[in-house]
């Protein structure tokens, strides 16, 4: 009976989760295959530099993440209301705006290259030219990826994820093999971004329609109003998950930073392997909320599935840290083994935090930002003051994240109670 329902497409949540999970796991495989090759082709010091810049890119890239999340929200609402002309016009308008923002970001990175290289203990300041161009062009794929999710094209989104990861693996490895070191990684990623952008345009062609004059002011205002609180939310999320690597690069020597980068790389396999449920949950809950339909059961099912994935992943890292570290890096990163289990616990807690945060955003409870920013600030202060060793850094991250998760569950309980009471009052 279950197989029949799946084949008939009646269980769309489960089938969507399977498709997206398979696509993102495949994409993550190639992303980590890149890390595998870089860990063996680059020196330990260069590998630490690459991962510090990668973590910094997540923090600097908060605006693109925010705009992408807002674009998913707005496009899902338009798609649910079958506003195809507005969808098409908004796509091209957002692509233009994001490209301009990317140019400004590249210019800022180029101008500040000497300052950044000194702060992060990176000798080659010109590395920030290729790095800045990579960050700027990353804005190009924001709108296509958001539209694929917003229009519930989970199969196409999975295909895009895989293709993008394959390209971001192939080009950097070739350039590093030719001797271009860390700079070659970012030049290769630039090539991959451009090709991926063209491919997503081809995928989205069938969803575009001809349009004349379309008033996009309401949609842009909606996107902007949603983006402002989400900016705070994503800033908190990115800082919680990436600030530790940047601070380790600042406070510890290059070799130890490289070993920590090894643990971070392995831990984030768990992050990308379990976070896929959010990709299903956010647009689905958002659409149900827009239609004023119940989303409680779907939320509980997806939360249960998320917890199962997190527990399974963390237990694997706790029991087999040496196996996964040696398999991925060989003996060169043997010093990373001790840091893998505690870091996996931190990542597991973070995955659950992000799930809850994205749920609150889907139902427009943007006050969740007031939980995240203080947590990120506390993490920053504690690591800056207490960094005796890498274990202390990881423990600080785990304690702050666990406290934040408990706060979010309490907030969810109070919010649900308030909604139930409001419903009773309306009935009266």
C-alpha positions in Angstrom: 0.0 0.0 0.0 2.8 2.4 0.9 4.7 1.6 -2.4 1.5 2.2 -4.3 0.9 5.6 -2.6 4.5 6.5 -3.4 4.2 5.6 -7.1 1.0 7.5 -7.4 2.6 10.6 -5.9 0.1 10.9 -3.0 2.9 11.0 -0.4 4.6 14.1 -2.0 6.4 15.1 1.2 8.2 11.8 1.5 9.0 11.6 -2.2 10.2 15.2 -2.3 12.4 14.5 0.7 13.9 11.4 -1.0 14.6 13.3 -4.3 16.1 16.3 -2.6 18.1 14.3 -0.1 19.5 12.1 -2.9 20.4 15.1 -5.0 22.0 17.0 -2.1 23.9 13.9 -0.9 25.2 13.4 -4.3 26.1 17.1 -4.6 27.7 16.9 -1.1 29.7 13.9 -2.2 31.4 15.9 -5.0 31.9 18.9 -2.6 33.7 16.7 -0.2 35.5 14.9 -3.0 37.0 18.3 -3.6 37.9 18.6 0.1 39.4 15.1 -0.2 41.7 16.1 -3.1 42.6 19.4 -1.6 43.5 17.8 1.7 46.0 15.6 -0.2 47.2 18.1 -2.8 47.6 21.2 -0.7 49.9 21.6 2.3 48.3 21.5 5.8 48.8 25.3 6.0 47.2 26.0 2.6 44.3 23.7 3.5 43.7 25.7 6.6 43.8 28.9 4.6 41.2 27.6 2.1 38.8 26.5 4.8 39.2 29.7 6.8 38.3 31.7 3.6 35.4 29.2 2.9 34.0 29.9 6.4 34.4 33.6 5.9 32.6 33.4 2.6 29.5 32.0 4.4 29.6 34.9 6.8 30.2 37.5 4.1 27.6 35.8 1.9 24.8 36.3 4.4 23.0 38.9 2.2 22.9 36.4 -0.7 21.5 33.7 1.6 19.0 36.1 3.0 17.9 37.3 -0.5 17.7 33.7 -1.6 15.5 32.7 1.3 13.2 35.7 0.7 13.1 34.8 -3.0 12.0 31.3 -2.1 9.2 32.8 0.1 8.0 35.2 -2.5 8.2 32.9 -5.5 6.4 30.1 -3.6 3.5 32.5 -2.8 3.3 33.7 -6.5 3.5 30.1 -7.7 0.7 29.1 -5.4 -1.4 31.9 -6.7 -0.4 31.1 -10.4 1.0 34.6 -11.0 3.3 33.4 -13.9 3.9 36.8 -15.5 5.0 38.3 -12.2 7.2 35.3 -11.5 9.0 35.8 -14.8 9.4 39.5 -14.5 10.6 39.3 -10.9 13.2 36.6 -11.9 15.0 38.9 -14.3 14.7 42.0 -12.1 16.3 40.1 -9.2 19.0 38.6 -11.3 20.0 42.1 -12.4 20.0 43.5 -8.9 22.0 40.6 -7.5 24.6 40.9 -10.2 25.1 44.6 -9.3 25.5 43.6 -5.6 28.1 41.1 -6.6 30.1 43.7 -8.4 30.1 45.9 -5.3 31.3 43.0 -3.1 34.1 42.2 -5.5 35.3 45.8 -5.4 35.2 45.9 -1.6 37.3 42.7 -1.4 39.8 44.0 -3.9 40.2 47.3 -2.0 40.5 45.6 1.4 42.8 42.8 0.4 45.8 44.0 2.4 43.8 44.5 5.6 42.1 41.1 5.3 45.4 39.2 4.6 46.9 40.7 7.8 44.0 39.9 10.0 43.9 36.2 8.8 47.6 35.7 8.6 47.6 35.1 4.9 50.8 36.2 3.1 49.4 36.5 -0.4 47.1 39.5 -0.5 46.3 39.0 -4.2 44.5 35.8 -3.2 41.6 38.0 -2.3 41.1 39.0 -6.0 40.0 35.6 -7.1 38.3 35.1 -3.8 36.4 38.3 -4.1 35.3 37.6 -7.7 34.1 34.2 -6.6 32.0 35.8 -3.8 30.6 38.4 -6.2 29.6 35.9 -9.0 27.9 33.7 -6.4 25.0 36.1 -6.5 24.2 35.0 -10.0 22.9 31.6 -9.0 20.8 32.9 -6.1 17.6 33.6 -8.0 17.6 30.4 -10.1 18.2 28.1 -7.1 15.5 30.0 -5.1 12.9 29.7 -7.9 13.5 25.9 -8.3 12.6 25.5 -4.6 9.8 28.0 -4.5 8.0 26.4 -7.4 8.5 23.0 -5.7 10.6 21.6 -8.6 12.5 19.3 -6.3 13.8 17.1 -9.1 15.2 20.0 -11.1 16.7 21.5 -7.9 18.4 18.2 -7.1 19.8 18.1 -10.7 21.1 21.6 -10.3 22.7 20.8 -7.0 24.6 17.8 -8.5 25.7 19.6 -11.6 26.9 22.7 -9.6 28.9 20.5 -7.3 30.4 18.5 -10.1 31.6 21.7 -11.8 32.9 23.1 -8.6 34.9 19.9 -8.1 36.3 19.5 -11.6 37.6 22.9 -12.4 39.4 23.6 -9.1 41.1 20.2 -9.0 42.5 20.7 -12.5 43.9 24.1 -11.6 45.4 23.0 -8.3 46.9 20.0 -10.1 48.5 22.5 -12.6 50.1 24.3 -9.6 47.8 27.2 -8.9 47.4 26.4 -5.2 44.6 28.1 -3.2 44.0 30.8 -5.8 43.4 28.0 -8.4 40.6 26.7 -6.2 38.6 29.9 -6.4 39.3 30.5 -10.1 38.0 27.0 -10.7 34.9 27.7 -8.7 34.3 30.9 -10.7 34.2 28.8 -13.9 31.8 26.4 -12.3 29.5 29.2 -11.2 29.2 30.6 -14.7 28.4 27.2 -16.3 25.9 26.4 -13.6 24.1 29.7 -14.1 23.6 29.0 -17.8 22.3 25.5 -17.1 19.7 26.7 -14.5 18.4 29.2 -17.1 17.8 26.4 -19.5 16.0 24.4 -16.8 13.7 27.3 -15.9 12.7 28.1 -19.5 9.5 26.2 -19.4 8.3 28.2 -16.3 8.9 31.6 -18.0 6.1 33.3 -19.9 6.0 36.5 -22.0 5.0 39.6 -20.2 4.5 43.3 -21.0 4.3 45.8 -18.1 4.2 44.1 -14.7 4.0 46.1 -11.5 6.6 44.5 -9.3 6.5 47.0 -6.5 4.3 44.8 -4.2 6.6 41.8 -4.8 9.8 43.8 -4.2 8.4 45.4 -1.1 7.3 42.0 0.1 10.8 40.6 -0.5 12.5 43.5 1.2 10.2 43.4 4.2 10.8 39.7 4.6 14.6 40.1 4.0 15.2 42.7 6.8 14.4 40.4 9.7 15.9 37.3 7.9 19.1 39.2 7.5 19.5 39.1 11.3 18.5 35.5 11.4 21.0 34.4 8.8 23.8 36.5 10.3 23.3 34.6 13.5 23.2 31.2 11.8 26.3 31.9 9.7 28.3 33.2 12.7 27.4 30.3 14.9 28.5 27.8 12.2 31.6 29.5 10.8 33.0 32.0 13.2 35.0 29.3 15.0 37.1 28.5 12.0 37.9 32.1 11.3 38.8 32.7 15.0 41.0 29.6 15.0 42.8 30.8 12.0 43.4 34.1 13.8 44.4 32.7 17.3 46.2 29.5 16.4 49.3 28.7 14.3 48.8 27.7 10.7 49.4 24.0 11.2 47.0 23.6 14.1 44.5 25.6 12.1 44.9 23.1 9.3 44.2 20.2 11.6 41.1 22.0 12.9 40.0 22.6 9.3 40.2 18.8 8.8 37.7 18.2 11.7 35.5 21.0 10.4 35.5 19.5 6.9 34.5 16.1 8.3 31.9 17.5 10.6 30.2 19.5 7.9 29.6 16.3 6.0 27.0 15.6 8.7 25.7 19.2 8.3 25.0 18.9 4.5 23.9 15.3 4.8 21.2 16.0 7.4 20.1 19.5 6.5 18.2 18.5 3.4 14.9 18.2 5.2 14.9 22.0 5.6 14.8 22.3 1.8 11.5 20.4 1.8 10.1 21.9 4.9 10.5 25.6 4.2 8.6 26.1 0.9 6.0 23.5 1.9 5.2 25.1 5.3 5.3 28.5 3.7 2.7 27.6 1.1 0.4 26.0 3.7 0.7 29.1 5.9 -0.1 31.4 2.9 -3.2 29.3 2.2 -4.1 29.3 5.9 -4.1 25.5 6.0 -2.8 23.4 8.9 0.9 22.6 8.9 1.3 21.0 12.3 1.4 17.3 11.3 3.8 18.0 8.4 6.1 19.9 10.8 6.1 17.1 13.3 6.8 14.4 10.7 9.7 16.4 9.2 11.1 17.3 12.7 11.1 13.6 13.7 12.9 12.7 10.4 15.4 15.5 11.0 16.2 14.2 14.6 16.6 10.6 13.4 19.1 11.7 10.7 21.1 13.8 13.2 21.3 11.1 15.8 22.4 8.5 13.3 25.1 10.8 11.9 26.5 11.9 15.3 26.7 8.3 16.6 28.7 7.3 13.5 31.2 10.1 14.1 31.5 9.3 17.8 32.2 5.6 17.2 34.3 5.8 14.1 36.3 9.1 14.1 39.6 7.4 13.2 38.1 5.5 10.3 36.5 8.5 8.6 39.5 10.8 9.2 42.0 8.3 7.8 39.7 7.4 4.9 39.3 11.1 3.9 42.7 12.5 4.5 45.1 9.6 5.1 47.7 9.8 7.9 48.5 13.5 7.3 45.5 14.7 9.4 45.8 12.1 12.2 45.9 15.0 14.7 42.3 15.9 13.6 40.8 12.6 14.9 40.5 13.8 18.5 38.4 16.8 17.5 36.0 14.9 15.2 33.5 13.5 17.9 33.0 16.7 19.9 32.7 18.8 16.7 30.1 16.3 15.3 28.0 16.9 18.4 28.2 20.7 17.8 27.1 20.3 14.2 24.2 18.0 15.2 22.9 20.6 17.6 23.4 23.3 14.9 21.3 21.3 12.3 18.4 21.2 14.7 18.7 24.9 15.5 18.6 25.7 11.8 15.6 23.5 11.2 13.6 25.3 14.0 14.8 28.7 12.7 13.7 28.0 9.2 10.3 26.8 10.4 9.7 30.0 12.3 10.6 32.0 9.2 8.2 29.9 7.1 5.3 31.0 9.4 6.7 34.5 9.6 7.8 34.6 13.2 10.8 36.7 12.5 11.4 37.5 16.1 13.5 34.4 16.3 16.4 36.7 15.3 16.4 38.0 18.8 17.6 34.5 20.0 20.3 34.1 17.4 22.2 37.3 17.5 22.9 37.3 21.2 24.0 33.6 20.9 26.4 34.5 18.2 27.8 37.4 20.2 28.2 35.3 23.3 30.1 32.7 21.1 32.4 35.4 19.7 33.2 36.8 23.2 33.8 33.4 24.8 36.1 32.1 22.1 38.0 35.4 22.0 38.5 35.2 25.8 39.0 31.4 26.2 40.9 29.6 23.5 43.4 27.6 25.5 43.1 24.7 23.0 40.8 23.6 20.3 38.7 21.5 22.6 37.8 24.6 24.5 36.7 26.3 21.3 34.5 23.3 20.3 33.0 23.0 23.8 32.0 26.7 23.8 30.3 26.3 20.4 28.4 23.2 21.7 27.2 24.8 24.9 26.0 28.0 23.3 24.2 26.0 20.5 22.5 23.6 23.0 21.3 26.6 25.1 19.9 28.2 21.9 18.1 25.0 20.8 16.4 24.7 24.2 15.3 28.3 24.0 13.8 27.8 20.5 11.8 24.7 21.6 10.4 26.7 24.6 9.6 29.6 22.2 7.8 27.1 19.9 5.7 25.8 22.8 4.6 29.3 23.8 3.9 30.2 20.2 1.7 27.1 19.6 -0.2 27.8 22.8 -0.8 31.4 21.7 -2.1 30.2 18.3 -4.5 27.6 19.9 -5.9 30.3 22.2 -6.3 32.7 19.3 -8.3 30.0 17.4 -10.6 29.5 20.4 -11.2 33.2 20.7 -12.1 33.4 17.0 -14.6 30.5 17.4 -16.3 32.3 20.3 
